[in-house]
Amino acid sequence: MFDSLKTFLFGYEPKPSDLPPQAQRYAAPAPATAMDLARRGWRPHRLGNSQLVIFLPAQIHIWAGPNGMLYGGEDPPNITLTATLQQGFAADPSLAIDFVEDLAERRGLPFHHVGTYCCFHDPGPADPWIVADRQFLIGLPGSVVTLSLRGTRDAAATIALNEVRGAIPQLVGEMT
């Protein structure tokens, strides 16, 4: 009875079991660790000469640029993703986290702590509904990664980029 009333008042909202298998895959919650991403077939890409890697879906083609910057896209040479590593926090690794927190506070943006990570989303000055580069800063002890994804303020431009967006900050890890 409640489902029919909800359908009448708000429109039909399918249950996960009603969705086709592909839609269920993309509706899944974000993985908890970089190992979960690796099990799903995401590939690690080294950030510069560091011990840090970023895990990205196989359908995103990655190529290296100057200064260890990574470029990516599903349809090369169109760039829909960039990843840049900022180092210089070796003397005091906790300064990387402080840097991300301080930058978010100065821009008036909320930041989040997830385990040892600190991250925030900077949608930039572009119109919220226009597809533009949207920045994500991920701080972990000793390093800061700037991830730029094409998309609107609330969603990435493609399904693969939306998966990447949902996996932030766990998609960055340190090789041991």
C-alpha positions in Angstrom: 0.0 0.0 0.0 2.8 2.4 1.0 4.7 1.7 -2.3 1.6 2.4 -4.4 0.9 5.7 -2.5 4.6 6.7 -2.9 4.4 5.9 -6.6 1.2 7.9 -7.0 2.5 11.0 -5.1 6.2 11.0 -6.0 6.5 8.9 -9.1 8.0 5.4 -9.3 11.3 4.8 -7.5 12.7 1.4 -8.5 14.2 -0.9 -5.9 17.8 -2.1 -6.5 16.4 -5.5 -7.4 14.3 -3.9 -10.2 17.3 -2.3 -11.9 19.2 -4.1 -14.6 22.6 -5.5 -13.6 24.7 -2.7 -15.1 22.7 0.0 -13.2 23.1 -2.0 -10.0 26.9 -1.9 -10.5 27.0 1.9 -10.7 24.5 2.3 -7.9 26.8 0.4 -5.5 28.3 2.2 -2.6 31.9 3.4 -2.9 34.5 0.9 -2.0 36.1 1.1 1.4 39.8 0.7 0.4 42.2 0.8 -2.5 42.4 -3.0 -2.4 38.6 -3.1 -3.1 39.2 -1.0 -6.2 42.0 -3.3 -7.3 39.7 -6.3 -6.9 37.2 -4.5 -9.2 39.8 -4.2 -11.9 40.9 -0.6 -11.2 44.6 -0.1 -12.2 47.2 1.8 -10.1 49.1 4.7 -11.7 52.2 6.1 -10.0 52.1 9.8 -9.2 55.5 11.1 -10.3 58.5 9.5 -8.6 56.7 9.1 -5.3 55.4 6.0 -3.6 51.8 7.2 -4.1 49.5 5.6 -6.7 46.0 6.6 -7.8 43.6 3.8 -8.7 41.4 4.4 -11.8 39.0 2.3 -13.8 40.4 0.5 -16.7 38.2 2.4 -19.3 40.1 5.6 -18.4 43.3 5.8 -20.4 46.1 7.5 -18.5 49.3 9.2 -19.8 52.0 11.0 -17.9 52.7 14.7 -18.4 55.5 17.0 -17.2 56.4 17.0 -13.5 54.6 13.7 -12.8 51.2 15.0 -13.7 48.7 12.4 -14.9 46.2 13.0 -17.7 43.3 10.8 -18.4 40.3 10.4 -20.6 37.9 7.7 -21.9 38.3 9.1 -25.5 42.0 10.2 -25.9 43.2 12.8 -26.5 40.2 14.4 -24.8 41.3 15.1 -21.2 38.6 14.6 -18.6 40.8 13.9 -15.6 44.1 15.2 -14.2 46.0 14.2 -11.1 48.8 16.3 -9.6 51.0 15.5 -6.6 52.2 18.3 -4.4 55.0 17.3 -2.1 57.2 19.3 0.2 55.7 18.1 3.5 58.5 15.6 4.3 59.8 17.6 7.3 56.4 17.3 9.0 53.9 15.0 7.2 50.9 16.3 9.3 51.3 19.7 7.5 49.8 18.2 4.4 46.5 17.6 6.3 46.7 21.0 7.9 47.3 22.6 4.4 44.1 21.0 3.0 42.0 22.0 6.1 43.3 25.5 5.9 42.7 25.9 2.2 39.2 24.6 2.6 38.5 27.0 5.5 39.9 30.0 3.5 37.6 29.1 0.6 34.6 28.6 2.9 34.2 24.9 1.8 33.5 21.9 4.1 36.3 19.4 4.4 36.0 15.8 5.5 38.3 13.4 7.4 38.3 9.8 6.2 40.8 7.7 8.1 44.2 9.4 7.6 42.9 11.4 4.7 41.5 14.9 4.6 39.7 16.0 1.5 37.4 18.7 0.0 35.6 19.4 -3.2 36.1 22.8 -4.8 33.5 23.3 -7.5 35.1 26.5 -8.7 33.5 29.6 -10.1 31.7 27.9 -13.0 27.9 27.7 -13.2 26.7 24.7 -11.2 25.0 23.2 -14.2 27.8 23.7 -16.7 30.3 20.9 -17.4 33.7 22.3 -16.3 36.8 21.1 -14.4 35.9 20.5 -10.7 38.7 20.2 -8.2 39.2 17.7 -5.4 42.0 18.1 -2.9 43.1 15.0 -1.0 45.6 15.3 1.8 47.3 12.4 3.3 50.3 12.4 5.7 53.2 13.9 3.7 51.4 14.7 0.4 48.5 16.4 -1.2 46.9 15.2 -4.5 44.8 17.6 -6.6 42.3 15.7 -8.7 40.4 17.5 -11.5 37.3 15.9 -13.0 35.1 17.2 -15.8 31.5 17.5 -14.6 28.8 19.7 -13.1 28.9 20.8 -9.4 27.0 17.6 -8.3 28.1 14.9 -10.8 30.9 13.9 -13.1 30.6 14.1 -16.8 30.6 10.3 -17.4 29.7 7.1 -15.5 33.4 6.2 -15.1 34.3 9.6 -13.8 31.3 9.4 -11.4 32.8 6.1 -10.1 36.1 7.9 -9.6 34.3 10.8 -7.8 32.6 8.3 -5.5 35.9 6.6 -4.6 37.5 9.8 -3.4 39.7 9.8 -1.2 40.3 6.0 -1.0 41.5 5.9 -4.6 44.9 7.3 -3.5 47.2 5.0 -1.8 50.9 4.4 -0.9 52.8 1.5 -2.3 54.6 -0.4 0.4 
